[in-house]
Amino acid sequence: MNPNISFDVVITGGTVYDGSGGPGVRADVGIVGGVVRAVSSTPLEAGPATEVVDATGKWVTPGFVDVHTHYDAEVLVGPGLEESVRHGVTTVLLGNCSLSTLYSTPVDIADLFSRVEALPRDHVLKAVDTHKTWTSPDEYIAALERLPLGPNIAALVGHSDLRAHVMGLDRSTDRSQRPTREEWHAMSDALEKALDAGLLGMSTMTNPWDKLDGDRYRSRSLPSSYARWSEFRSLHKILRRRGRLLQSIPNLNTKYDMLFFLASATGIGRTPLKISLLAAADAKASPWIHRIFGPLARIVNGPGKGQFRWQHLPTTFDVYSDGIDLVVFEEFGSGRAALHLREELGRNELLSDEAYRRWFRADFEKKFSSRVWHRDFADAEITECPDASVVGKNVAEVAAERGVHVVDAFLDLVVEHGRKLRWHTTVANHRKRQMDKLINQPGVTVGFSDAGAHLRNMAFYNFGIRLLHRVHDAQRDRKPFMTVEKAVHKLSGELADFYGVDAGHIRVGDRADIVVIDPEGLDEDVLAYREEIMPEFGGLSRMVNRNDRAVTATLVAGRVVFSDGVFAPWFGVSERAGSFLRAGTPTAPRRRERV
């Protein structure tokens, strides 16, 4: 180490976990020009212009990598993405679940994103229509880098985006239509151009539950779900040849296409396709299913050195709903019929109809239907309602008091109070022991935060802090299930290395994306319910996380962007901290770039 180095930033006195999975070491970290220049067991000297970050008694880790976000529209109007950065996330991945903004028109993009991701369509349309100046992947990246980005951005191209762009949204969501030879070539060419520009790969969707918004083709499934296997194989061949990644969700109705994805990831007789698939969870609806994820990954990643990973949310999967506005109702026909109607008057007329109620009850009570939601209204607690007498009760208790069937009680409440009825349930990851086992399974990686989506339904922006909270509590209780160094690795280096992106490590020469964590701040507040107004989307009150004692500092490209609960005044406004991270390419930080 050169003793004459004049550091821009020195992080002193912390225990450094470098993201490799190795044990933490007491060290100072010296940063020059946005790059780590020293990791020293002896104290580093600070010059007169050096910014010192005191990490005494704290953990110093690589910035977390969030591989499953839907920030594609929000980044255009709120490029700081503060809800993630304040919780230690320094790299986010756009373009998941077959959805991206690369190619399609603003109106098509709004219809593709809004209902699936529970985003206000008018604001998605306005954001994309105002800012979409690009017509190619290179122009898309350049447009993002003209924004005052908070975290680093990486991206996938969405298969539904490709299909809608090439075939048109109408034909791409018509099961009788197949792409012509020219359209097939155009889709392949568009994918190649996205990969040439540096996108990490492609995302697809075969699950038919996710529906279009808008008036033109409302309630059709996403375009990707209409593709035949020949189309998937053709696009997968490009990804395999280029060594890039596929992210997908299987068909949750039939489930057999999961075997297709597993087979595609094997390396027997060919180059394995790198695949990240949703979602490894301990679902209440299927209490046995958590047992299959590890063994399946071991089989695929075994003799042929496959490249398969499950995405797993490392915390209890709690969701909230305003009335019936929750994606789980897309699972069955009567629920989809209600969500098809946007206007409350028409929806209430449907929900009041006796024939509809019989249909809803039959769907609700069907024993062997595919489901993610457990459909147990005894596990649906009312948290807000104009009728104060029902707040704090579950829907089954309200039904018993009223002497009606539980489905009728729920529908009555929705008709009476609409979106002012707010209720909560837990969908998955409710059993600590099973969750602890699942996160340790080989082939199970951290993901599925859905940051930037489902703004009124859930908030997992602090997923990394929640995992560290669990690890810290277990160690304090002398019942450890994972070391701190392994948890840090799973939140940073493991993800960055698998996805092929320049992030996730603290080594000399690395871009300095770093988080300082106070273990004393890893308390129950990380699980608390919070809401904050979202000016970017018309003052919508979104669910957020607020546990600023846990992350005491976040650095992006060597700059302290968040410290002690406060963002730098320029952050997300006038200067860019993050960069677009291209596949397999080191990204040098750019100092104090104004935008």
C-alpha positions in Angstrom: 0.0 0.0 0.0 1.4 3.4 -0.9 1.7 5.4 2.3 1.5 8.7 0.3 -2.1 8.1 -0.9 -4.4 11.0 -0.2 -7.8 9.4 0.4 -11.1 11.0 -0.5 -13.0 8.8 2.0 -11.8 6.6 4.8 -14.1 4.2 6.6 -12.5 3.6 10.0 -12.8 1.0 12.7 -15.3 -1.4 11.2 -15.5 -5.1 10.7 -15.2 -5.6 6.9 -17.1 -8.4 5.2 -15.8 -8.3 1.6 -18.7 -10.1 -0.1 -16.7 -13.3 -0.8 -18.1 -15.2 2.1 -14.9 -15.0 4.1 -15.0 -14.0 7.8 -15.1 -10.4 8.8 -11.8 -8.6 9.6 -11.2 -5.4 11.5 -9.9 -3.0 8.8 -10.0 0.5 7.5 -11.2 1.1 3.9 -9.6 3.9 1.8 -11.3 5.3 -1.3 -9.8 7.4 -4.0 -11.7 8.5 -7.1 -14.7 6.3 -6.2 -12.5 3.2 -6.1 -11.3 1.1 -3.2 -7.6 1.7 -2.9 -6.8 0.2 0.5 -8.3 -2.4 2.9 -5.9 -2.1 5.8 -5.6 -3.8 9.2 -3.6 -0.8 10.4 -5.3 2.6 10.6 -5.3 4.7 7.4 -4.3 8.3 7.7 -6.9 10.9 6.8 -5.8 14.1 5.1 -7.3 17.5 5.5 -9.8 16.9 2.7 -10.6 13.3 3.6 -14.2 12.5 4.6 -14.1 10.1 7.5 -16.9 7.6 8.1 -16.6 6.2 11.6 -17.6 2.5 11.5 -16.4 1.6 15.0 -18.5 -1.3 16.3 -20.2 -1.6 12.9 -20.2 -3.9 9.9 -18.8 -2.6 6.6 -20.2 -4.6 3.6 -20.6 -4.4 -0.1 -23.7 -2.6 -1.3 -26.6 -5.0 -1.6 -27.7 -6.2 -5.1 -31.5 -6.2 -5.7 -32.0 -8.5 -8.6 -35.8 -8.3 -8.7 -37.3 -4.8 -9.0 -39.9 -3.1 -11.1 -38.4 0.4 -11.0 -38.6 0.7 -14.8 -41.0 3.7 -14.7 -40.2 5.1 -11.3 -36.5 5.5 -12.2 -37.5 8.0 -14.9 -39.2 10.4 -12.4 -37.5 9.5 -9.1 -34.0 8.4 -10.2 -32.6 8.4 -6.7 -34.7 5.4 -5.8 -34.3 6.4 -2.2 -36.4 3.6 -0.8 -33.8 1.1 -1.8 -30.6 3.1 -1.2 -31.5 4.1 2.4 -31.5 0.3 3.1 -28.1 -0.4 1.6 -29.0 -1.4 -1.9 -26.5 0.1 -4.4 -27.4 -1.9 -7.5 -30.9 -2.7 -8.8 -31.9 -4.8 -11.8 -34.7 -3.6 -14.1 -36.6 -5.6 -16.7 -37.9 -8.5 -14.7 -41.0 -10.8 -15.4 -41.0 -10.2 -19.2 -41.5 -6.4 -18.7 -39.1 -3.7 -19.8 -39.3 -0.2 -21.4 -36.8 -0.7 -24.2 -38.9 -1.2 -27.3 -42.6 -0.8 -26.9 -44.7 2.4 -27.1 -45.5 4.4 -23.9 -49.2 3.3 -24.1 -48.3 -0.4 -24.5 -45.7 -0.1 -21.7 -48.4 1.4 -19.4 -50.8 -1.5 -20.3 -48.1 -4.1 -19.7 -46.9 -2.8 -16.4 -49.8 -1.3 -14.5 -52.2 -4.1 -13.5 -49.5 -6.7 -13.2 -47.4 -4.6 -10.8 -50.3 -2.7 -9.2 -49.0 0.7 -10.3 -51.2 3.7 -11.1 -51.5 3.5 -14.9 -51.9 7.3 -15.5 -48.6 7.9 -13.8 -46.8 5.1 -15.5 -48.0 6.4 -18.8 -47.0 10.0 -18.0 -43.5 8.9 -16.8 -42.7 6.9 -19.9 -44.4 9.2 -22.4 -42.5 12.2 -21.0 -39.1 10.6 -20.8 -39.0 7.9 -23.5 -36.7 9.4 -26.1 -34.9 6.2 -27.0 -35.6 3.7 -29.8 -32.7 1.4 -29.2 -30.9 -0.2 -26.2 -27.9 2.0 -26.6 -30.1 5.1 -26.5 -32.0 3.6 -23.5 -28.7 3.3 -21.5 -27.6 6.8 -22.5 -31.0 8.2 -21.4 -30.7 6.5 -18.0 -27.2 7.9 -17.5 -28.4 11.4 -18.2 -30.6 11.1 -15.1 -29.2 11.8 -11.5 -29.2 8.1 -10.7 -28.9 7.1 -7.1 -27.9 3.4 -7.3 -26.3 1.6 -10.1 -28.6 0.1 -12.7 -28.5 -3.1 -14.6 -31.2 -4.5 -16.8 -32.8 -7.4 -18.6 -34.9 -7.0 -21.8 -38.5 -8.3 -21.3 -39.9 -10.9 -23.6 -43.4 -9.3 -23.5 -41.7 -6.0 -24.5 -40.1 -7.8 -27.5 -43.3 -9.5 -28.6 -45.5 -6.3 -28.2 -42.9 -4.3 -30.2 -42.6 -6.8 -33.0 -46.1 -8.3 -33.3 -48.2 -5.5 -31.8 -49.9 -5.8 -28.5 -53.1 -7.2 -30.1 -51.5 -10.0 -32.1 -49.0 -10.8 -29.4 -51.8 -11.5 -26.9 -53.9 -13.6 -29.3 -53.4 -17.3 -28.9 -54.3 -18.0 -32.5 -51.5 -15.9 -33.8 -47.9 -17.0 -34.2 -45.0 -14.7 -35.2 -44.1 -14.8 -38.9 -40.7 -15.7 -40.0 -39.9 -12.0 -40.4 -41.2 -11.3 -36.8 -39.2 -14.2 -35.4 -36.0 -12.7 -36.9 -37.0 -9.2 -35.7 -37.4 -10.5 -32.1 -34.1 -12.3 -32.3 -32.4 -9.2 -33.7 -33.9 -7.0 -31.0 -32.6 -9.4 -28.3 -29.1 -9.5 -29.8 -29.0 -5.7 -29.9 -30.0 -5.5 -26.2 -27.2 -8.0 -25.3 -24.7 -6.1 -27.5 -25.5 -2.9 -25.5 -24.7 -4.7 -22.3 -28.0 -5.9 -20.9 -27.6 -9.0 -18.7 -30.1 -11.2 -20.5 -33.9 -11.6 -20.9 -36.9 -12.1 -18.7 -39.9 -14.2 -19.7 -43.3 -15.1 -18.2 -45.4 -18.2 -18.8 -47.8 -17.7 -15.9 -51.2 -16.6 -17.3 -52.4 -14.9 -14.1 -50.7 -11.6 -14.9 -53.0 -9.4 -17.0 -53.0 -6.3 -19.2 -54.3 -2.9 -18.1 -56.0 -0.3 -20.2 -59.2 -0.4 -22.3 -57.9 -1.9 -25.5 -56.9 -5.5 -24.5 -57.8 -5.4 -20.8 -57.5 -8.7 -18.9 -55.5 -10.5 -21.6 -52.4 -12.3 -20.2 -49.0 -10.8 -20.8 -47.6 -11.4 -24.3 -44.8 -13.7 -23.2 -47.3 -16.3 -21.8 -48.7 -16.8 -25.4 -45.4 -17.8 -26.8 -44.9 -21.5 -27.9 -41.9 -23.5 -26.8 -40.3 -23.2 -30.2 -40.1 -19.4 -29.7 -38.7 -19.8 -26.2 -36.1 -22.3 -27.4 -35.0 -19.9 -30.2 -34.5 -17.0 -27.8 -32.9 -19.3 -25.2 -30.4 -20.4 -27.8 -29.2 -16.8 -28.2 -28.8 -16.4 -24.4 -26.9 -19.7 -24.2 -24.6 -18.7 -27.0 -23.9 -15.3 -25.5 -23.5 -16.6 -21.9 -26.4 -14.4 -20.6 -29.1 -14.9 -18.1 -32.8 -15.9 -18.3 -35.2 -14.8 -15.5 -38.7 -16.3 -15.5 -41.8 -17.3 -13.7 -43.3 -20.8 -14.6 -47.0 -21.4 -15.3 -48.5 -21.8 -11.9 -51.6 -23.4 -13.2 -50.0 -26.4 -14.9 -46.5 -26.3 -13.4 -45.1 -28.8 -15.9 -43.2 -26.1 -17.8 -40.9 -25.9 -14.7 -39.3 -29.0 -16.1 -38.6 -27.2 -19.3 -36.7 -24.5 -17.4 -34.8 -27.0 -15.3 -33.8 -28.9 -18.4 -32.6 -25.7 -20.1 -30.3 -25.0 -17.2 -28.5 -28.3 -17.3 -25.1 -28.6 -18.9 -25.4 -32.2 -20.1 -24.3 -32.3 -23.8 -24.5 -28.5 -24.2 -23.7 -25.2 -22.6 -26.0 -24.7 -19.6 -28.4 -21.7 -19.8 -28.1 -19.5 -16.7 -31.6 -19.3 -15.2 -33.1 -17.5 -12.3 -36.6 -18.7 -11.5 -39.3 -17.6 -9.1 -39.9 -18.4 -6.4 -38.6 -20.5 -3.5 -41.0 -20.0 -0.6 -42.7 -21.8 2.3 -46.2 -21.1 1.0 -49.2 -21.4 3.4 -51.2 -22.7 0.5 -48.7 -25.6 0.0 -47.0 -26.4 3.3 -44.9 -29.1 1.7 -43.5 -27.2 -1.3 -40.5 -25.7 0.5 -39.0 -29.2 0.5 -38.6 -29.4 -3.3 -36.5 -26.3 -4.1 -33.1 -27.5 -2.8 -33.2 -31.0 -4.2 -34.3 -29.8 -7.7 -31.5 -27.2 -7.8 -29.0 -29.9 -6.7 -30.2 -32.2 -9.5 -29.9 -29.5 -12.2 -26.6 -28.1 -11.0 -25.0 -31.5 -10.4 -23.2 -33.7 -13.0 -23.5 -31.2 -16.0 -22.6 -28.2 -13.9 -25.9 -26.5 -14.5 -26.6 -22.8 -13.9 -29.9 -22.8 -12.1 -31.0 -20.6 -9.2 -34.2 -20.0 -7.3 -35.1 -16.5 -6.1 -36.2 -16.3 -2.4 -37.5 -13.5 -0.3 -35.6 -13.8 3.0 -38.4 -12.6 5.2 -42.1 -13.2 6.0 -44.2 -12.5 3.0 -46.8 -10.1 4.4 -49.2 -8.4 2.0 -51.9 -5.8 2.4 -55.0 -5.0 0.2 -57.3 -2.1 -0.3 -60.6 -3.9 -0.8 -60.2 -6.5 -3.5 -57.2 -4.8 -5.2 -54.7 -7.6 -4.7 -52.9 -9.7 -7.3 -53.8 -13.0 -5.6 -57.4 -12.6 -6.8 -56.1 -13.1 -10.4 -55.6 -16.7 -9.4 -59.3 -17.7 -10.1 -62.0 -16.7 -12.6 -64.4 -14.8 -10.3 -61.5 -12.8 -8.9 -60.3 -11.9 -12.4 -63.8 -10.8 -13.3 -63.9 -8.4 -10.4 -60.5 -6.9 -11.2 -61.5 -6.6 -14.8 -63.9 -3.8 -13.7 -62.0 -0.7 -12.7 -64.9 1.5 -11.7 -66.2 0.9 -8.2 -69.9 1.3 -9.1 -69.7 -1.5 -11.8 -67.6 -3.6 -9.5 -70.0 -3.3 -6.6 -72.9 -4.3 -8.8 -71.0 -7.4 -9.8 -70.0 -8.2 -6.2 -73.6 -7.8 -5.0 -75.0 -10.2 -7.6 -76.0 -13.6 -6.1 -75.0 -15.6 -9.1 -71.5 -14.0 -9.0 -71.3 -14.8 -5.2 -72.0 -18.4 -5.8 -69.3 -18.4 -8.5 -66.8 -16.7 -6.1 -67.6 -19.2 -3.3 -67.1 -22.1 -5.6 -63.7 -20.8 -6.8 -62.8 -19.9 -3.2 -63.6 -23.4 -1.8 -62.1 -25.4 -4.7 -59.8 -27.9 -3.1 -57.3 -28.8 -5.8 -56.9 -25.5 -7.7 -53.5 -24.0 -8.2 -52.9 -21.2 -5.8 -50.4 -19.0 -4.1 -52.9 -17.5 -1.7 -54.1 -19.8 1.1 -57.7 -18.4 0.8 -58.3 -18.4 4.5 -60.2 -15.4 5.6 -59.5 -16.3 9.2 -56.0 -15.2 8.3 -57.1 -11.8 6.9 -57.0 -9.1 9.6 -58.8 -5.8 8.9 -56.4 -2.9 9.7 -58.4 0.1 8.5 -62.1 0.6 7.8 -64.7 3.4 8.2 -66.6 0.9 10.4 -64.3 1.0 13.4 -66.1 -2.0 14.9 -64.4 -4.4 12.5 -60.9 -3.0 12.8 -58.5 -5.6 14.4 -60.8 -8.5 13.6 -60.3 -11.0 10.8 -63.0 -11.5 8.2 -64.0 -14.9 9.6 -64.8 -13.2 12.9 -66.9 -10.6 11.2 -68.7 -13.4 9.3 -69.5 -15.2 12.5 -70.8 -12.0 14.1 -73.1 -11.3 11.1 -74.2 -14.9 10.7 -73.1 -15.1 7.1 -70.7 -17.2 5.0 -67.2 -15.8 5.1 -67.2 -15.1 1.4 -70.4 -13.0 1.7 -68.9 -11.2 4.7 -65.8 -10.2 2.7 -67.8 -9.2 -0.4 -70.2 -7.2 1.8 -67.3 -5.3 3.4 -65.9 -4.5 -0.1 -69.2 -3.3 -1.4 -69.8 -1.2 1.8 -66.4 0.4 2.0 -64.5 -0.3 -1.3 -60.8 0.6 -1.1 -61.2 2.1 2.3 -61.3 -1.5 3.6 -57.7 -2.4 4.2 -56.7 -5.9 5.4 -53.5 -7.9 5.9 -52.5 -11.5 5.5 -49.3 -13.6 5.3 -48.8 -15.6 2.1 -45.5 -17.4 2.8 -42.4 -17.7 4.9 -44.4 -17.7 8.1 -42.5 -20.6 9.8 -39.0 -19.6 11.1 -37.5 -23.1 11.0 -38.5 -23.7 7.4 -37.4 -20.3 6.3 -34.0 -20.8 7.9 -33.6 -24.1 6.1 -34.7 -22.6 2.8 -32.2 -19.8 2.7 -29.4 -22.3 3.3 -30.4 -24.6 0.4 -27.9 -24.8 -2.5 -29.2 -23.0 -5.5 -31.5 -20.7 -3.5 -30.5 -17.0 -3.8 -31.9 -13.8 -2.5 -34.5 -12.1 -4.7 -38.1 -11.2 -5.3 -38.2 -8.0 -3.4 -40.5 -6.5 -6.1 -39.2 -3.1 -5.2 -41.1 -0.4 -7.0 -44.2 -2.5 -7.5 -47.3 -3.3 -5.5 -47.0 0.1 -3.8 -50.0 -0.4 -1.6 -49.6 -4.1 -1.0 -46.1 -4.7 0.4 -42.7 -3.2 1.2 -39.5 -5.3 1.1 -37.0 -2.5 0.2 -35.0 -3.5 3.3 -34.9 -7.2 2.5 -31.1 -7.3 3.1 -31.5 -5.7 6.5 -34.3 -8.1 7.4 -32.0 -11.1 6.6 -29.2 -9.6 8.7 -31.7 -9.0 11.5 -32.7 -12.7 11.5 -29.0 -13.7 11.5 -28.1 -11.4 14.3 -31.0 -12.4 16.5 -30.3 -16.1 16.0 -26.7 -15.6 16.9 -27.6 -13.6 20.0 -30.1 -16.4 21.0 -27.3 -19.0 20.4 -29.4 -20.7 17.7 -27.4 -19.6 14.6 -28.6 -20.8 11.2 -26.2 -18.7 9.1 -23.0 -16.7 9.7 -22.9 -12.9 9.1 -20.3 -13.4 6.3 -22.5 -15.9 4.5 -25.5 -13.6 4.7 -23.5 -10.7 3.4 -22.2 -12.9 0.5 -25.8 -13.9 -0.4 -26.8 -10.3 -0.5 -23.9 -9.1 -2.6 -21.1 -11.2 -4.1 -23.1 -14.3 -4.8 -25.7 -12.3 -6.8 -23.3 -10.1 -8.6 -21.1 -13.1 -9.7 -24.1 -15.2 -10.9 -25.7 -12.3 -12.8 -22.4 -11.2 -14.3 -22.4 -7.6 -13.1 -19.6 -5.5 -11.6 -20.7 -5.2 -8.0 -20.9 -7.0 -4.7 -17.3 -7.0 -3.4 -14.9 -4.8 -1.4 -11.5 -5.5 -2.9 -8.7 -3.1 -3.9 -9.6 -1.9 -7.4 -13.4 -2.3 -7.0 -15.8 0.5 -7.4 -16.6 1.6 -3.8 -20.3 0.7 -3.4 -20.4 0.1 0.4 -22.8 0.0 3.3 -22.1 0.6 7.0 -24.5 -1.3 9.2 -24.9 -0.9 13.0 -25.9 -4.3 14.4 -27.5 -2.5 17.4 -30.0 -1.1 14.9 -31.1 -4.6 13.7 -34.1 -4.6 15.9 -37.9 -5.2 15.5 -38.2 -1.8 13.8 -37.0 -3.4 10.6 -40.4 -5.2 10.4 -42.6 -2.2 11.2 -45.4 -1.0 9.0 -44.8 2.5 7.4 -46.3 4.6 4.7 -44.9 7.7 2.9 -46.3 10.0 0.3 -44.9 9.4 -3.2 -44.8 12.8 -5.1 -43.6 11.1 -8.3 -46.9 9.3 -8.6 -49.3 12.1 -7.7 -49.1 11.9 -3.9 -49.9 8.2 -3.6 -49.3 6.9 -0.1 -47.0 3.9 -0.6 -45.9 1.2 1.8 -42.2 1.7 2.8 -39.6 0.7 5.4 -38.1 3.1 7.9 -35.3 1.6 10.1 -32.6 4.2 9.6 -30.6 3.1 12.7 -29.6 -0.1 10.9 -27.9 1.5 7.9 -25.7 4.4 9.1 -24.1 5.1 5.7 -24.5 4.1 2.1 -21.8 4.9 -0.4 -22.2 4.7 -4.2 -19.1 5.0 -6.3 -17.2 6.2 -3.3 -19.5 9.0 -2.4 -21.5 9.1 0.9 -25.1 9.4 -0.4 -26.9 8.6 2.8 -25.7 9.0 6.3 -27.5 8.9 9.7 -31.0 9.0 8.1 -30.2 11.9 5.7 -29.5 12.0 2.0 -26.9 14.2 0.4 -28.6 17.4 -0.9 -27.6 16.7 -4.4 -28.7 13.0 -4.4 -31.2 12.1 -7.0 -31.6 15.8 -7.9 -28.5 17.4 -9.6 -25.7 14.8 -9.6 -25.4 11.2 -10.6 -24.0 8.7 -8.2 -24.7 5.4 -9.9 -24.0 4.1 -13.4 -25.5 1.7 -15.8 -23.7 -1.6 -15.3 -23.1 -3.6 -18.5 -22.7 -7.4 -18.6 -19.3 -8.6 -17.7 -17.8 -5.1 -18.0 -16.0 -3.2 -15.1 -17.7 0.2 -14.6 -15.4 3.0 -13.5 -17.0 5.6 -11.2 -17.4 9.1 -12.6 -16.7 11.8 -10.0 -19.3 14.5 -9.3 -21.0 14.3 -12.7 -23.8 16.8 -12.8 -26.9 16.0 -14.9 
